[in-house]
């Protein structure tokens, strides 16, 4: 349980400057490597519902994007502010990899407060990726 909260706090500190990720409830799939690891519905607040293998993976993704760039991407994708993406942040995003980017987006979209507009957020995430990858 503690490791889930740690990953949640770190991920959202980086991505949302303080927004807290507690217990995503919708299943998602990443690449082939993680295709068998899906989120399970939680029966209680803070219950550890993300497989340990995915905890490590998400932690590494969050470390790669960093505390300076995470909020820039979160604001662009989930708030819709067309902020300029610094070259240094684009480099971090590309170095982090598309799989990490997609997985972090899906984790946020799995939250009830974001799930209704998941398609819009996924489109914005693709747009941010394309800006940086090109």
Secondary structure, DSSP 4 states (H G I P E B T S, - for coil): -HHHHHHHHHHHHHHHSSPPP----S----SGGGTT------SSTT---S-HHHHHHHHHHHHHHHHHHHHHHHIIIII-------HHHHHHHHHH-HHHHHHHHHHHHTSHHHHTTHHHHHHHHHHHHHHHH-
